[in-house]
Every structure is written in C-alpha cells, then in structure tokens.
Amino acid sequence: MRKSGWMALIVCGALAGQAGAVDLDRYLKRDDFADIKISPDGNYFAATVPMEDRTALAILRRSDSKVVGSFVPPAKNHANDFNWVNDNRVLIGLAEKIGALDRPRLTGELFAINADGGRGELLVGYRVEGNGPGTRIQPKKVEAVAAFLFDDLPQDDRNVLVSIWPFSNEPFTRVDKLDVQSGRRQTVALSPVRRAEFVSDANGQVRFAHGAGADNVNKLYYREGVGDNWKLVNDEAVNGRIEQAIGFSADGKLAYFTSEQANGPTAIIAWDPATGTRTPVLRDPKVDPSRIIHRPGTAIPVGALFLGDTPHTRFFDEKSADARLYRSLEAAFGGDAVFITSSTKDGKQLMIEAWSGQNPGDFFIFNNETKKADHVISRSSWVDPAKAATVLPVAVKARDGLELNGFLTVPAGRAGARLPMVVMPHGGPFGIFDDGSYTTESQLLASAGYAVLQVNYRGSGNYGRAFQAAGAKQWGGAMQDDLTDATRWAIAQGHADPSRICIYGASYGAYAALMGAAKEAGLYKCAAGYVGVYDLPMMFTAGDIQRSGSGETYLKDWLGDPQKLAAVSPVNLAAQIKVPVFLAAGGEDERAPIRHTKRMEEALKKAGVPVESLYYPTEGHGFYTDAHRREYYAKLLAFLSRSLGGETANAAAAAQP
C-alpha cells in the first residue's frame, strides 16, 4: 500500500473531477517529498519537501515517526542537496530557482541543522554574518565565497571537505576543511585549474581536480598526496576526451574515471597512477552512465545506473556481492528500476528507491542481513501506477540514418490507436534528455486523451558525446528535422492521427514548437510555447547565459554566429505559421526573458495568426504559484482541445483562484 505518512506537511486536496474532464489538482499537486536519506546510525530520516516556491527539509525520528526538525528557506530558495555529516547533523546545500523550470542555481550556501532541530545555522554563504575570518559570521571585508560539499569525511564527525568558489568569473577554486559545528574553515588544497571540482581518497586527501577556463576546455589533474605537485593527466585540447575522477578502488591502488569517448557512450575506466595505464571497466552499448553505484556504507564505485529504454544497472564485476545484491532487489521489485540512495554507516540498512514510467517513486528500508524490505513512503501517494498512462520506449531513424530514442506516453491500453498526439520536445537543449520516468505533464496530457511523443533529438544528453555534438549549431536545422521525422514515424506506426497533432514545449522546447509550425506546413494543427526563446540573436545580448566568458563561449560554440541566427528565429518566420498558437511567459524570467514571447506575439498578430497569450509579471522560467499553474494548464488544455478534440480541465479545478 502506498502512503504519504508524515509528509502531510504539504496540505493540498485533490478535487473529484467531473466525468470525462481532467482533474488538474491530481497532476499539479506537489510531491509529498523529493528525496530521502537515512542517518549513519539508522535512527533518523531526512527528506526534502517541495512547497509552492521553495523546498524545505524535514527530519523524522524513526522510533516514533515524529518530525523532530525542519528547515524552511526563503522564497525561491531550495534545499537542493543534503547529507548526513554525522549521526546527528545534516548539511544542506542551497540553490535558487527564479522559475519552476529553471535549473537550480547553487548559491554556495551551506546550512547545518541537528537531527532534533537544534543548532540550525548558516555556516557558509553570501548571507552569513559574523565575528571574524574562518567563522560562520564574517565581516564585510572578508572575501565572500560559495562552498560545496564533496567529502563528508565519514571517520571525522566534526569536519567535512568543501570546494570554495570566490564570487568572480571563472575563479580558481580551493578546498577547505569545514567544521560543521563552528563553521570555521581551514584551507587544505589549492587548485591548478579554474572552476575546479575535487575528488578525495578514503583518507580524506584531495587527489584530483577537474575544471575549465573561459574556453570551456576540460583538464584533469592528479597529485600523490598533501604537498605534492599537481600533474596534468588529461587535457581535452590534446586528445578530445573529457575525463572526470569518480573515486578509488577498495585497495586505493586504482582510480576510476568517467571518460567521454569520440564515438558512442561514455565509458568508465580504471586508471593506475603508478603506470598511467587506462583500462576500460564498464560501458553500456547505448547510453551514458547516469548515476554511480557505490558499495553501501562507502564511497567505493562498483557500478552505474543507465537510463536507456528501461533503467538498468551494470557492474565492474558482475559476479560481485554488489551486483548480486542489486539483481536480487531488481527481481523483488518486479521490473521497477531500483537504486540504493543512502545507507547506514555499517551498510546494514539501505534506503531503496523504486520507480518506473507509471510510478513516481516508492522508498523502502532494506535490511541487508534479514533481506527484508519495509515500505517507508511514496513520493506521490495519490498516484496509482496501475491506472497511470503507459510509457513506451521508441526508436526512430532520422532522415540521415542517425538513431533517435525517446518515449511515447499513451492512455492505458491505447497504444497503436491513432490517437490525437502532442509532440513535446524537451528544453535545454544540449545535454538534457527525456528518460522515460514518470512526469506529471505527459501524464496530464495523456489523461486528456492524447498520445505524448518525447524524442531525444540530436544534441540531447545520455547518448554519447558525438550524439550531443551533432546538435551544435543545428537550431532550426537537423535538431528540428529529428522532431519532424519522429512525428512522421508515429503517424506511420499508427500511434498518431495525422489530422490531429500539435507540438508543445518549454524553453528550447517552445522554440522547437514554434519553429516546427513555421517549417512544417500541414504537419501540426497548433503550437504552444511556454517560457520560450524565439529570437536567437537576442540570446547574445539578453538573459543570464551571456553574462560570463564561459557562457559567451557556449553560445558561439553551440548556437553559432548571431548574424546567421535570425533566419532560424521563429520571431522572423511568423508569416509561415498557419495554425493557432498559445504563448505563456513570466516577467522575472532570466533564462528566456519575457521579451522573447512578447516579440513573438507581436509578430504573429502582425501576420494574422490566431494567438493566445498568458503573462505573469512575478513568475520566472516556469510558474511557481499554484493558482497560476492551474490557470496555465487549464488554458493549455482548452487550447489543445480546440484543435485536437481532447478533454479540458474540470470546471471546479479550472475556476479555483
């Protein structure tokens, strides 16, 4: 039985929808929680709790299921990551999101709280105040810095290792040892490269630094130990590879890297510091490693989770105890994906997450000695996986022969039924990908009677470096053609009614939606764009990407020459669009400033194209406010229904303030 239990911290009731209409609240209701981790001694759980415009953290005592501690950040701030740094203290990394679809922007603030809710303090960050250097509260003359945890030093209950980033463009970073009680810091290592991230060994010695300057060329450095000189072990400019250290073998003699290859997916290799020898240990034939699997209770890498047609795990040694543990868990959970998210220090109690395209996620505690699992909580307790829309993996050949992968979500039992279809390209576009997991938006659209096609066009992540690079400077070109080819494939396979197809997306997906309507006359019956970019040259002068040297390099390398991009900007192609359009945007959007949408709307009106719009001055890159989200999706469903004939929102949900 799925349950929400103590996560009733969030109060929102689902309305009973009228027959044949979409109950918006069922899909817009926020998850009971996002992530949950067990304390090293097994006495507590800590979990992040999504709220309307922030993400809180709550601590539950296992003995009586009582919430004994909590942390609620300011508006638009989020408990982005958290770690138990000893049996009784949690360190929380904060992030800001100006909009619901924004990627979390790590602020570098670290907040600590005891398991019982006491001693809640901001230890590092730009909002810290204090008494002197190296303490929580620092005078204004002390350099402001950001800090990010990378080693909780399991053998040291008092200290952790954090990477320190000065607030400047492309900074040289360093490593400090942070006292999680007092906030005092002591520098223990300096970086040989800008924007470095670090990896330490089992003894807490900093051994690797990986970073890049404004040119975005990646370099990996290694050192034998404290006081030794850094040695360059990989330079992207020399061999074209990007390598990042992920940890050490159990005996400490080998280091493991992820290594982006010239062709095909990323590999995991073992590197011998004594000889410099690289030995491949793990590579999926199709997709990149998504999450590294560590031996429970340690930081030793032993395998990886891969998100292909279905999620699956692979191990350095398929006969190892680690592999056998996962195989038994996967068998027990009946085909759902399984991942150990945390464990007690002794590795005897494991927090297990199980999920699928129909299941947002269930969490269990697995006793590694008795081999029994107890259900802890469900991420979205009101979702019945048996009644959710079906998510099917698809493979499509693009016109140039490139294989494209993605997912088709259909109402249960309706595959191959020539349904009205919504093509929904993901945002990003580069490095982002759809993975087939449960998503509320595709489930909502399926509940309205639509098939939902999500294709990982070239430029998407997860399918190797060459696949991602194939999207460079292909805005409106081959990336767009991939969506067209996938749409025509769905028609040919009998999944979609060719007379009832619309294209809809957010951010880059909104660009692709409008570009698809302009480029493919007659294929789509309508187009909808949410917080989109429609004037590509404007991206070089407005928005947050172009504010740094590395951001400017990214735009030049991945979008192209701004002088040539006007020709593939929907704002200049409005006269080619012959179908109704729906646009929505927020006034505080820094990633896709509202000017993009307003210009697009003006161009469409000038061309005589039917266009509806929805603006919220106080929203950003995606809408936070519940009432705004409800109105947005009610209008989106009504818009799609006029062209495709699907269901609309029930009147009660749509009318709520």
C-alpha positions in Angstrom: 0.0 0.0 0.0 1.4 3.4 -1.0 1.3 6.1 1.7 2.3 9.7 2.4 2.5 9.3 6.2 4.5 12.1 7.9 4.9 14.0 4.7 1.5 15.5 5.2 3.5 18.7 5.8 2.1 19.8 2.5 -1.6 20.2 2.5 -3.5 20.1 -0.8 -6.6 18.1 -1.5 -7.5 16.6 -4.8 -10.9 17.6 -6.2 -13.1 15.0 -7.6 -13.3 15.8 -11.3 -16.4 15.6 -13.3 -16.7 12.7 -15.6 -14.7 13.0 -18.8 -12.7 16.0 -17.7 -9.2 16.3 -16.4 -8.7 16.8 -12.7 -5.9 19.3 -12.7 -5.2 19.0 -9.0 -4.4 15.4 -9.3 -1.5 16.3 -11.6 -0.5 19.7 -10.2 -0.4 18.5 -6.6 3.2 18.7 -5.4 5.1 15.5 -4.5 5.0 14.7 -0.8 8.8 14.8 -0.8 11.6 14.8 -3.3 14.5 12.8 -1.8 15.0 10.9 1.5 18.2 9.6 3.2 18.8 7.5 6.3 21.2 8.8 9.0 24.5 6.9 9.5 23.2 5.3 12.7 19.8 4.5 11.2 17.8 6.5 13.8 16.6 9.3 11.5 15.4 10.1 8.0 16.0 13.4 6.4 13.9 14.4 3.3 13.4 17.4 1.1 9.8 18.7 0.9 8.6 20.6 -2.2 6.5 23.7 -1.3 5.0 26.3 -3.6 8.0 28.4 -4.2 10.7 26.7 -2.1 11.9 23.3 -1.0 12.2 22.6 2.7 13.9 19.8 4.6 12.3 17.7 7.4 13.9 15.2 9.8 11.9 12.3 11.1 12.8 10.2 14.1 12.3 6.5 13.1 11.3 5.3 16.6 8.0 7.1 16.7 7.7 8.6 13.1 7.7 12.1 14.5 9.1 15.1 12.7 11.7 16.4 15.1 13.5 19.0 12.9 12.9 21.2 9.9 14.4 23.9 7.7 12.4 26.2 5.5 14.4 28.5 3.3 13.3 31.9 1.9 11.1 32.2 -1.2 12.6 30.8 -4.4 15.3 29.1 -2.4 15.6 25.4 -2.2 17.3 22.7 -0.1 18.9 21.4 -3.2 21.2 18.7 -1.7 21.7 17.4 1.8 24.0 15.0 3.5 24.3 13.4 7.0 27.7 14.5 8.1 27.5 12.5 11.3 24.8 10.6 13.3 23.1 13.8 14.4 23.8 16.6 11.9 22.7 17.4 8.4 24.5 19.8 6.0 22.2 21.4 3.4 23.3 22.9 0.2 21.0 25.8 -1.0 20.0 26.8 -4.5 17.9 29.5 -6.1 15.3 29.0 -8.9 13.7 32.0 -10.4 11.1 29.8 -12.1 9.8 26.3 -11.6 11.5 25.1 -14.8 14.8 26.8 -14.0 17.8 24.6 -13.3 18.7 25.1 -9.6 21.4 27.7 -9.4 23.6 26.7 -6.5 24.2 29.6 -4.2 27.1 28.1 -2.4 25.4 28.4 1.0 25.7 25.6 3.5 23.2 25.4 6.3 23.6 22.8 9.1 20.9 21.5 11.5 20.9 18.9 14.2 18.6 15.9 14.0 16.5 17.2 16.8 16.0 20.6 15.0 18.6 22.4 17.2 21.7 24.4 16.2 20.3 25.4 12.8 22.9 27.7 11.4 24.1 29.1 8.0 27.8 28.1 8.0 29.0 29.5 4.7 27.5 31.8 2.1 26.9 35.4 1.0 24.1 35.9 3.6 26.3 34.9 6.5 27.1 37.5 9.2 29.7 37.2 11.9 32.7 37.8 14.1 35.7 37.1 12.1 37.6 35.2 9.4 37.0 31.4 9.4 33.8 31.6 11.4 30.1 31.5 10.4 29.8 35.2 10.7 32.3 37.1 8.7 33.0 40.9 8.5 32.2 42.6 5.2 35.9 43.0 4.4 36.4 39.2 4.2 36.1 37.8 0.7 32.6 36.3 0.0 32.7 32.8 -1.2 30.5 29.9 -2.2 31.1 26.4 -0.7 30.1 22.9 -2.0 30.4 19.7 0.0 32.3 16.9 -1.8 33.6 14.6 1.1 31.7 14.2 4.4 34.8 12.5 5.9 33.0 9.5 7.4 35.7 8.9 10.0 35.6 12.5 11.2 32.3 13.6 12.9 33.4 17.2 13.2 34.7 18.2 9.8 33.9 17.9 6.0 35.7 18.9 2.9 34.2 21.6 0.7 35.2 23.3 -2.5 35.4 27.1 -2.2 34.5 29.3 -5.1 35.2 33.1 -4.9 32.5 35.2 -6.4 34.2 36.1 -9.6 34.0 34.9 -13.2 36.0 31.7 -13.9 37.6 31.6 -10.5 40.5 29.4 -9.2 38.8 27.3 -6.6 40.3 25.7 -3.5 39.5 23.1 -0.8 38.7 24.0 2.8 38.1 21.7 5.8 34.9 23.0 7.3 33.9 22.5 11.0 30.2 21.6 10.8 29.6 22.9 14.4 31.5 26.2 14.5 31.7 27.0 10.8 35.5 27.5 10.9 37.4 26.7 7.8 41.0 25.8 7.0 42.4 25.7 3.5 43.9 22.3 2.7 44.4 22.4 -1.1 44.6 24.9 -4.0 43.5 24.2 -7.5 45.7 24.2 -10.6 42.8 25.0 -12.9 39.8 27.4 -12.9 36.4 26.3 -11.8 37.8 23.0 -10.4 35.8 20.3 -8.7 37.7 17.9 -6.5 37.8 14.2 -5.5 39.5 12.9 -2.4 40.5 9.4 -1.3 39.4 7.2 1.6 41.7 9.1 3.9 40.3 12.4 3.0 43.3 13.5 1.0 42.5 15.7 -2.0 43.8 13.8 -5.1 42.0 15.1 -8.2 41.0 18.5 -9.6 38.9 18.8 -12.7 38.0 22.1 -14.3 38.0 24.5 -17.2 38.6 28.2 -18.0 36.5 30.6 -20.1 37.3 28.4 -23.2 35.4 25.5 -21.6 38.3 23.2 -22.4 38.4 20.5 -19.6 41.5 19.4 -17.8 42.0 16.8 -15.1 44.9 17.0 -12.6 46.2 14.4 -10.1 48.5 14.6 -7.1 50.0 11.8 -4.9 49.2 13.5 -1.6 49.4 16.5 0.6 52.1 18.9 -0.5 52.8 17.1 -3.8 52.6 19.0 -7.1 49.6 18.6 -9.4 50.2 16.6 -12.6 48.1 17.0 -15.7 46.6 13.6 -16.6 44.1 14.6 -19.2 43.7 17.6 -21.5 40.6 17.8 -23.7 42.5 20.1 -26.1 45.1 17.3 -26.7 43.1 14.1 -27.0 39.4 15.3 -27.3 38.4 13.3 -24.2 36.7 14.7 -21.1 37.6 12.6 -18.1 36.4 13.1 -14.5 37.5 11.1 -11.4 34.7 9.4 -9.5 36.6 7.6 -6.8 39.1 4.9 -5.9 39.2 1.1 -5.7 38.8 -0.6 -2.3 42.6 -1.1 -2.1 43.3 2.5 -3.2 45.6 1.4 -6.0 43.3 2.4 -8.9 41.3 5.5 -9.6 38.1 5.4 -11.6 37.2 7.9 -14.3 34.2 8.6 -16.5 35.7 9.1 -20.0 33.7 10.7 -22.8 34.7 8.9 -26.0 34.9 10.3 -29.5 32.1 8.0 -30.6 29.5 6.1 -28.6 28.5 6.5 -25.0 30.8 7.5 -22.1 32.9 4.7 -20.6 34.1 4.1 -17.0 37.8 3.3 -16.9 40.3 2.3 -14.2 43.5 4.4 -14.1 46.7 3.2 -12.5 48.6 6.2 -11.0 51.8 4.3 -10.9 51.9 3.4 -14.6 49.4 5.8 -16.2 47.6 2.7 -17.7 43.9 3.2 -18.5 41.7 0.0 -18.5 38.1 0.0 -19.6 35.9 -1.5 -16.9 32.3 -0.6 -17.8 30.5 0.8 -20.9 26.9 0.4 -21.9 26.4 -0.1 -25.7 23.9 2.7 -26.0 23.7 5.2 -23.1 26.0 7.1 -20.7 26.3 6.3 -17.0 23.6 8.3 -15.2 24.4 7.6 -11.5 27.4 5.9 -10.0 26.7 3.0 -7.7 28.8 2.8 -4.6 29.3 -0.1 -2.2 26.9 0.5 0.7 28.5 2.4 3.6 31.5 3.5 1.4 32.5 5.9 -1.4 33.9 3.0 -3.5 32.5 3.0 -7.0 31.3 -0.5 -8.1 28.9 0.1 -11.0 26.5 2.5 -12.6 22.8 3.1 -13.3 22.0 3.6 -17.0 18.8 5.2 -18.3 18.1 3.5 -21.6 14.8 2.1 -23.0 14.4 0.9 -19.4 16.6 1.8 -16.4 19.3 -0.9 -15.8 22.4 -1.4 -13.7 25.8 -2.7 -14.7 28.8 -3.5 -12.5 32.6 -3.6 -12.8 32.3 -7.2 -11.6 29.0 -8.8 -12.5 29.8 -11.7 -10.1 30.5 -9.4 -7.1 28.3 -9.2 -4.0 27.3 -5.7 -5.0 26.0 -7.0 -8.3 24.2 -9.9 -6.6 22.5 -7.5 -4.2 21.1 -5.4 -7.0 20.0 -8.3 -9.0 18.0 -9.7 -6.0 16.5 -6.3 -5.4 15.5 -5.8 -9.0 13.8 -9.2 -9.1 12.0 -8.4 -5.8 10.6 -5.2 -7.2 9.1 -6.7 -10.3 10.7 -4.8 -13.1 10.8 -1.3 -11.4 14.1 0.5 -11.5 16.0 0.2 -8.2 18.7 2.4 -6.7 20.3 2.5 -3.2 20.2 6.2 -2.4 21.8 6.0 1.1 22.8 3.6 3.8 23.8 3.4 7.4 27.5 3.6 8.1 27.8 -0.1 8.6 26.0 -0.8 5.4 23.4 -3.0 7.1 20.3 -0.8 6.4 19.8 0.5 2.9 17.4 3.2 1.6 16.0 1.8 -1.7 14.2 3.9 -4.3 12.0 2.0 -6.8 10.3 3.8 -9.8 9.0 3.4 -13.3 7.3 5.4 -16.0 4.0 4.8 -14.2 5.3 5.2 -10.7 6.9 8.5 -9.4 8.8 6.6 -6.7 8.5 4.4 -3.6 11.1 4.2 -0.9 11.9 1.2 1.3 14.3 0.3 4.0 16.1 -2.9 3.2 17.8 -4.9 5.9 20.9 -6.3 4.4 21.1 -9.1 7.0 17.5 -10.3 7.1 16.9 -9.5 3.4 13.6 -7.9 4.2 12.3 -4.6 2.9 9.8 -2.3 4.7 7.9 0.5 2.8 8.8 3.9 4.2 6.9 6.4 1.9 5.7 7.1 -1.6 6.8 10.2 -3.4 3.3 10.8 -4.7 0.9 8.7 -2.6 -2.2 9.5 -4.6 -0.8 8.1 -7.8 -1.9 4.5 -8.6 0.7 3.1 -11.0 -1.8 0.5 -12.3 -4.0 3.4 -13.6 -1.3 5.6 -14.9 -0.7 6.2 -18.6 1.7 3.7 -20.2 5.2 4.9 -21.1 6.7 3.0 -24.1 10.3 3.3 -25.4 10.6 4.2 -29.1 13.4 4.2 -31.6 13.3 6.2 -34.8 15.7 6.6 -37.8 16.3 10.2 -38.7 16.5 11.1 -42.4 20.3 10.9 -42.3 20.3 7.5 -40.7 21.0 8.6 -37.1 19.2 6.6 -34.5 16.9 8.6 -32.2 15.4 7.3 -29.0 12.6 8.5 -26.9 9.3 7.7 -25.3 5.6 7.6 -26.2 3.1 8.0 -23.4 -0.4 6.8 -24.1 -3.6 6.3 -22.1 -3.6 2.8 -20.6 -4.5 0.2 -23.2 -4.5 2.7 -26.1 -1.1 2.0 -27.9 -1.4 2.0 -31.6 -4.9 3.5 -31.6 -4.2 6.5 -33.9 -4.7 9.0 -31.1 -4.5 12.7 -31.2 -0.9 13.4 -30.3 1.2 16.1 -28.7 4.8 16.2 -29.7 6.7 17.5 -26.6 10.4 18.3 -27.2 12.4 18.8 -24.0 14.2 22.0 -23.1 17.9 22.6 -22.8 18.6 21.6 -25.4 22.1 20.3 -25.0 22.9 17.6 -22.5 19.3 17.3 -21.4 17.2 14.2 -22.2 13.9 12.5 -21.5 14.5 9.3 -19.6 11.0 7.7 -19.5 10.4 8.2 -15.9 7.0 9.4 -14.5 6.4 13.0 -15.5 3.3 14.9 -14.4 3.0 16.9 -17.6 3.0 13.9 -20.0 0.6 12.0 -17.7 -1.7 15.1 -17.5 -1.8 15.3 -21.3 -2.4 11.5 -21.6 -5.3 11.9 -19.2 -6.9 14.3 -21.7 -6.8 11.5 -24.3 -3.5 12.4 -26.1 -0.5 10.3 -27.0 2.6 12.3 -26.0 5.8 11.9 -28.0 9.1 12.8 -26.4 12.1 12.2 -28.6 15.7 12.8 -27.7 16.8 14.7 -30.8 20.5 15.1 -31.6 22.1 17.4 -29.1 20.4 15.6 -26.2 22.5 14.1 -23.5 22.8 10.4 -22.5 23.8 9.0 -25.9 27.4 9.9 -26.0 29.5 13.0 -26.8 29.2 12.7 -30.6 25.4 12.5 -30.5 25.3 15.6 -28.4 27.8 17.4 -30.5 25.7 16.6 -33.6 23.2 19.2 -32.4 25.8 22.0 -32.3 24.6 25.0 -34.4 21.6 23.0 -35.6 18.8 25.2 -34.1 16.1 25.1 -36.7 18.2 22.6 -38.7 18.9 18.9 -38.1 17.6 19.1 -34.5 14.3 20.3 -35.8 14.3 17.7 -38.6 14.6 15.0 -35.9 11.3 16.1 -34.4 9.7 16.1 -37.8 11.0 12.6 -38.6 9.8 11.3 -35.2 6.3 12.8 -35.8 6.1 11.1 -39.2 7.3 7.9 -37.7 4.4 8.0 -35.1 1.9 8.5 -37.9 3.4 5.6 -40.0 3.3 3.3 -36.9 -0.4 4.0 -36.3 0.2 5.8 -33.0 -1.0 9.2 -34.2 -3.9 10.5 -36.1 -2.2 12.6 -38.8 -5.0 15.2 -38.8 -4.7 15.8 -35.0 -1.2 16.6 -34.0 0.1 19.6 -32.1 3.6 20.5 -30.9 4.3 22.0 -27.5 7.3 22.6 -25.3 9.0 24.8 -22.8 12.2 26.8 -23.1 14.1 25.3 -26.1 11.0 23.1 -26.5 9.0 26.2 -27.0 11.4 27.4 -29.7 11.1 24.0 -31.4 7.3 24.1 -31.2 7.1 27.5 -33.0 9.9 26.5 -35.4 8.1 23.3 -36.2 4.9 25.1 -37.0 6.8 27.5 -39.3 8.9 24.9 -41.0 6.5 22.0 -41.5 3.3 23.4 -43.0 0.4 21.0 -42.6 2.1 18.6 -40.1 0.9 20.3 -36.9 -2.6 21.7 -36.2 -1.4 24.0 -33.4 1.7 25.1 -31.5 2.2 26.1 -27.9 5.3 27.7 -26.3 6.0 28.1 -22.6 8.7 30.4 -21.4 10.4 30.1 -24.7 13.2 31.7 -26.7 12.1 32.9 -30.2 14.7 35.5 -31.2 18.1 33.7 -31.2 20.4 36.8 -31.7 18.8 38.2 -28.5 20.3 35.4 -26.5 23.7 37.0 -27.1 22.6 40.3 -25.5 19.9 39.4 -23.0 19.4 36.6 -20.4 21.8 35.0 -18.0 23.8 32.8 -20.3 25.8 35.6 -21.9 26.9 37.2 -18.7 30.1 35.1 -18.3 33.0 34.3 -20.5 32.2 30.6 -20.5 28.6 31.5 -21.3 29.7 33.5 -24.3 31.9 30.6 -25.5 28.9 28.3 -25.1 26.6 30.4 -27.2 29.2 30.7 -30.0 30.1 27.0 -30.0 26.5 25.7 -29.7 24.2 28.3 -31.3 26.6 29.7 -33.8 27.1 33.1 -35.5 24.4 35.5 -34.2 24.4 37.2 -37.7 23.1 34.0 -39.2 20.6 33.0 -36.5 17.9 35.5 -37.4 17.0 33.2 -40.3 16.1 30.4 -37.9 14.3 32.5 -35.3 10.5 32.0 -35.2 10.0 35.7 -34.5 11.1 36.3 -38.1 9.1 33.4 -39.5 5.6 34.3 -38.2 4.2 34.6 -41.7 5.0 31.0 -42.3 2.9 29.8 -39.3 -0.6 29.0 -40.4 -2.0 27.4 -37.2 -3.2 28.7 -33.8 -0.5 29.5 -31.3 -0.6 29.7 -27.5 2.2 31.5 -25.6 3.0 31.9 -21.9 5.8 33.6 -20.1 7.0 35.2 -16.8 8.2 38.7 -16.2 11.1 37.6 -14.0 12.5 35.0 -16.4 16.3 35.5 -16.7 16.9 32.4 -18.9 14.3 33.3 -21.5 13.4 37.0 -20.9 9.7 37.8 -21.5 10.7 40.0 -24.4 11.1 36.8 -26.5 7.4 35.9 -26.0 6.1 39.5 -26.4 8.0 39.9 -29.7 6.7 36.5 -30.9 3.2 37.5 -30.1 3.5 40.8 -31.9 4.9 39.1 -35.0 2.1 36.6 -35.0 -0.6 39.2 -34.7 1.0 41.2 -37.5 1.0 38.1 -39.7 -2.7 37.5 -38.9 -2.0 34.3 -37.0 -4.5 33.4 -34.2 -2.6 33.7 -30.9 -3.5 33.5 -27.3 -1.1 34.6 -24.5 -0.7 34.4 -20.7 1.7 36.5 -18.8 2.5 36.7 -15.1 4.9 39.6 -14.2 6.1 37.9 -10.9 6.9 34.5 -12.4 10.2 33.3 -13.8 11.3 30.4 -16.0 8.3 28.3 -15.2 5.4 29.2 -12.9 5.6 28.6 -9.2 2.3 29.8 -7.9 -0.4 27.2 -7.6 -3.1 29.4 -8.9 -1.0 30.4 -11.9 -0.1 26.8 -12.7 -3.7 25.8 -12.5 -4.8 28.6 -14.8 -1.9 27.9 -17.2 -2.7 24.2 -17.6 -6.5 24.9 -17.9 -5.8 27.3 -20.7 -3.3 24.9 -22.4 -5.8 22.0 -22.3 -8.6 24.2 -23.7 -6.3 25.4 -26.4 -5.3 21.9 -27.4 -8.9 20.7 -27.3 -10.0 23.2 -29.9 -7.5 21.7 -32.4 -7.3 18.1 -31.3 -10.6 17.4 -29.5 -9.2 16.2 -26.2 -10.6 16.7 -22.8 -10.4 20.0 -20.9 -9.9 20.7 -17.2 -12.9 20.2 -15.0 -14.8 23.4 -14.2 -14.1 23.3 -10.5 -10.4 22.9 -10.8 -10.1 25.5 -13.6 -12.1 28.1 -11.7 -10.1 27.9 -8.4 -8.4 31.2 -7.5 
